[in-house]
Structures are given as structure tokens and as C-alpha cells.
Amino acid sequence: QVQLVESGGGLVQAGGSLRLSCATSGRTFSRYSMGWFRQAPGKEREFVAGIRGSGQSTYYADSVKGRFIIARDNAKNTVYLQMNSLKPEDTAVYYCAANSGVVLTATPPYWGQGTQVTVSS
């Protein structure tokens, strides 16, 4: 069982930055692909960014490419999402997710509780 706990959400003005963190339990963190999804009010949950267990490969949704950076520290069992140049349309609940294997799937089995990010215009 993998437990995920997000932190770092909050209120920020457009153009600002936030860094989300996701701390995980377990001794095999490096074997899991990790990522972030988000869900805005009235919308379906969507993929944001993913990272392989080694941290050597990352991938992003087109809507955040060039603005967000995903990274992981396997020694700390933590994955991060650095969000820059935030826009009001980035407002959503952000969820950390994980699955075993080299690629994060569309429906990972492990999820955090979510953290709210609100970007004001």
C-alpha cells in the first residue's frame, strides 16, 4: 500500500509561483512512476505531469509545458511540482498519484487527498 500526502497549495496571483510536494510511504518509492493530476470545478480530472521512477524522464500536458516542472527526490520519498507563471485557469484541486511501472497510467491506483490551488486574476 502506498500513501500519498500533498502539501503546498494556496492562493496566488496570476503570474506567481507555487511548489507542491507529495510525500509518500514505503521503501520502494523509486519503483513507482509518480505524477500530478488536477480537477477544476465542473470539469473532469486531467493529467498535469508525470515522472519515471529514476527521475530521468518527465512528461507534461500541453497546457502546462514550459511553466511547470516535476521532480522527485527518491532519498526523501517525495515528488514536487514547481508551478510558475500561474494563470487563473490553473485553479483546481491538485492530486498526487502513483503506480508501479515505468509510465504513469491514466488511472493510477494510488492517490493523495488533494490540495487546492487558487490563482487570482
Contacts in CASP RR format, 6 or more apart in sequence:
PFRMAT RR
TARGET T0000
AUTHOR 0000-0000-0000
METHOD contacts of the structure
MODEL  1
QVQLVESGGGLVQAGGSLRLSCATSGRTFSRYSMGWFRQAPGKEREFVAG
IRGSGQSTYYADSVKGRFIIARDNAKNTVYLQMNSLKPEDTAVYYCAANS
GVVLTATPPYWGQGTQVTVSS
1 25 0 8 1.000
2 24 0 8 1.000
2 25 0 8 1.000
2 26 0 8 1.000
2 32 0 8 1.000
2 98 0 8 1.000
2 110 0 8 1.000
3 24 0 8 1.000
3 25 0 8 1.000
3 110 0 8 1.000
3 112 0 8 1.000
4 22 0 8 1.000
4 23 0 8 1.000
4 24 0 8 1.000
4 96 0 8 1.000
4 97 0 8 1.000
4 98 0 8 1.000
4 110 0 8 1.000
4 111 0 8 1.000
4 112 0 8 1.000
5 22 0 8 1.000
5 23 0 8 1.000
5 24 0 8 1.000
5 112 0 8 1.000
5 113 0 8 1.000
6 20 0 8 1.000
6 21 0 8 1.000
6 22 0 8 1.000
6 94 0 8 1.000
6 95 0 8 1.000
6 96 0 8 1.000
6 112 0 8 1.000
6 113 0 8 1.000
6 114 0 8 1.000
6 115 0 8 1.000
7 20 0 8 1.000
7 21 0 8 1.000
7 22 0 8 1.000
7 23 0 8 1.000
7 115 0 8 1.000
8 18 0 8 1.000
8 19 0 8 1.000
8 20 0 8 1.000
8 21 0 8 1.000
8 115 0 8 1.000
9 18 0 8 1.000
9 20 0 8 1.000
9 94 0 8 1.000
9 115 0 8 1.000
9 116 0 8 1.000
9 117 0 8 1.000
10 18 0 8 1.000
10 115 0 8 1.000
10 116 0 8 1.000
10 117 0 8 1.000
10 118 0 8 1.000
11 118 0 8 1.000
11 119 0 8 1.000
11 120 0 8 1.000
12 18 0 8 1.000
12 86 0 8 1.000
12 117 0 8 1.000
12 118 0 8 1.000
12 119 0 8 1.000
12 120 0 8 1.000
13 119 0 8 1.000
13 120 0 8 1.000
14 86 0 8 1.000
14 87 0 8 1.000
14 88 0 8 1.000
14 119 0 8 1.000
14 120 0 8 1.000
14 121 0 8 1.000
15 84 0 8 1.000
15 85 0 8 1.000
15 86 0 8 1.000
15 87 0 8 1.000
15 119 0 8 1.000
16 84 0 8 1.000
16 85 0 8 1.000
16 86 0 8 1.000
16 119 0 8 1.000
17 82 0 8 1.000
17 83 0 8 1.000
17 84 0 8 1.000
17 85 0 8 1.000
17 86 0 8 1.000
18 83 0 8 1.000
18 86 0 8 1.000
18 117 0 8 1.000
19 80 0 8 1.000
19 81 0 8 1.000
19 82 0 8 1.000
19 83 0 8 1.000
20 36 0 8 1.000
20 80 0 8 1.000
20 81 0 8 1.000
20 83 0 8 1.000
20 94 0 8 1.000
20 96 0 8 1.000
20 115 0 8 1.000
20 117 0 8 1.000
21 78 0 8 1.000
21 79 0 8 1.000
21 80 0 8 1.000
22 34 0 8 1.000
22 35 0 8 1.000
22 36 0 8 1.000
22 78 0 8 1.000
22 79 0 8 1.000
22 80 0 8 1.000
22 81 0 8 1.000
22 96 0 8 1.000
22 112 0 8 1.000
23 76 0 8 1.000
23 77 0 8 1.000
23 78 0 8 1.000
24 32 0 8 1.000
24 34 0 8 1.000
24 77 0 8 1.000
24 78 0 8 1.000
24 79 0 8 1.000
24 98 0 8 1.000
25 77 0 8 1.000
26 77 0 8 1.000
29 53 0 8 1.000
29 74 0 8 1.000
29 77 0 8 1.000
30 53 0 8 1.000
30 54 0 8 1.000
30 74 0 8 1.000
31 53 0 8 1.000
31 100 0 8 1.000
31 101 0 8 1.000
32 53 0 8 1.000
32 98 0 8 1.000
32 99 0 8 1.000
32 100 0 8 1.000
32 101 0 8 1.000
32 110 0 8 1.000
33 50 0 8 1.000
33 51 0 8 1.000
33 52 0 8 1.000
33 53 0 8 1.000
33 98 0 8 1.000
33 99 0 8 1.000
33 100 0 8 1.000
33 101 0 8 1.000
33 102 0 8 1.000
33 103 0 8 1.000
33 104 0 8 1.000
33 108 0 8 1.000
34 50 0 8 1.000
34 51 0 8 1.000
34 53 0 8 1.000
34 70 0 8 1.000
34 72 0 8 1.000
34 79 0 8 1.000
34 96 0 8 1.000
34 97 0 8 1.000
34 98 0 8 1.000
34 104 0 8 1.000
35 48 0 8 1.000
35 49 0 8 1.000
35 50 0 8 1.000
35 51 0 8 1.000
35 70 0 8 1.000
35 79 0 8 1.000
35 81 0 8 1.000
35 96 0 8 1.000
35 97 0 8 1.000
35 98 0 8 1.000
35 104 0 8 1.000
35 108 0 8 1.000
36 48 0 8 1.000
36 49 0 8 1.000
36 50 0 8 1.000
36 70 0 8 1.000
36 79 0 8 1.000
36 81 0 8 1.000
36 94 0 8 1.000
36 95 0 8 1.000
36 96 0 8 1.000
36 97 0 8 1.000
37 45 0 8 1.000
37 46 0 8 1.000
37 47 0 8 1.000
37 48 0 8 1.000
37 94 0 8 1.000
37 95 0 8 1.000
37 97 0 8 1.000
38 45 0 8 1.000
38 46 0 8 1.000
38 48 0 8 1.000
38 90 0 8 1.000
38 92 0 8 1.000
38 93 0 8 1.000
38 94 0 8 1.000
38 95 0 8 1.000
38 117 0 8 1.000
39 45 0 8 1.000
39 46 0 8 1.000
39 92 0 8 1.000
39 93 0 8 1.000
39 95 0 8 1.000
40 89 0 8 1.000
40 91 0 8 1.000
40 92 0 8 1.000
40 93 0 8 1.000
43 92 0 8 1.000
45 95 0 8 1.000
46 61 0 8 1.000
47 61 0 8 1.000
47 104 0 8 1.000
47 106 0 8 1.000
48 60 0 8 1.000
48 61 0 8 1.000
48 64 0 8 1.000
48 68 0 8 1.000
48 81 0 8 1.000
48 94 0 8 1.000
49 58 0 8 1.000
49 59 0 8 1.000
49 60 0 8 1.000
49 61 0 8 1.000
49 64 0 8 1.000
49 68 0 8 1.000
49 69 0 8 1.000
49 70 0 8 1.000
49 81 0 8 1.000
50 58 0 8 1.000
50 59 0 8 1.000
50 60 0 8 1.000
50 70 0 8 1.000
50 104 0 8 1.000
51 57 0 8 1.000
51 58 0 8 1.000
51 59 0 8 1.000
51 70 0 8 1.000
51 71 0 8 1.000
51 72 0 8 1.000
51 79 0 8 1.000
51 104 0 8 1.000
52 58 0 8 1.000
52 102 0 8 1.000
52 103 0 8 1.000
53 72 0 8 1.000
53 74 0 8 1.000
53 101 0 8 1.000
53 102 0 8 1.000
55 71 0 8 1.000
55 72 0 8 1.000
55 74 0 8 1.000
58 69 0 8 1.000
58 70 0 8 1.000
58 71 0 8 1.000
60 66 0 8 1.000
60 68 0 8 1.000
60 70 0 8 1.000
63 89 0 8 1.000
64 83 0 8 1.000
64 90 0 8 1.000
67 83 0 8 1.000
67 84 0 8 1.000
67 85 0 8 1.000
67 86 0 8 1.000
68 81 0 8 1.000
68 82 0 8 1.000
68 83 0 8 1.000
68 84 0 8 1.000
69 81 0 8 1.000
69 82 0 8 1.000
69 84 0 8 1.000
70 79 0 8 1.000
70 80 0 8 1.000
70 81 0 8 1.000
70 82 0 8 1.000
71 79 0 8 1.000
71 80 0 8 1.000
71 82 0 8 1.000
72 78 0 8 1.000
72 79 0 8 1.000
72 80 0 8 1.000
73 79 0 8 1.000
73 80 0 8 1.000
79 96 0 8 1.000
81 94 0 8 1.000
83 90 0 8 1.000
83 117 0 8 1.000
86 117 0 8 1.000
86 119 0 8 1.000
87 119 0 8 1.000
88 119 0 8 1.000
88 120 0 8 1.000
88 121 0 8 1.000
89 119 0 8 1.000
90 117 0 8 1.000
90 119 0 8 1.000
91 117 0 8 1.000
91 118 0 8 1.000
91 119 0 8 1.000
92 117 0 8 1.000
93 114 0 8 1.000
93 115 0 8 1.000
93 116 0 8 1.000
93 117 0 8 1.000
94 114 0 8 1.000
94 115 0 8 1.000
94 116 0 8 1.000
94 117 0 8 1.000
95 111 0 8 1.000
95 112 0 8 1.000
95 113 0 8 1.000
95 114 0 8 1.000
96 111 0 8 1.000
96 112 0 8 1.000
96 114 0 8 1.000
97 104 0 8 1.000
97 108 0 8 1.000
97 110 0 8 1.000
97 111 0 8 1.000
97 112 0 8 1.000
98 104 0 8 1.000
98 108 0 8 1.000
98 109 0 8 1.000
98 110 0 8 1.000
99 105 0 8 1.000
99 108 0 8 1.000
99 109 0 8 1.000
99 110 0 8 1.000
END
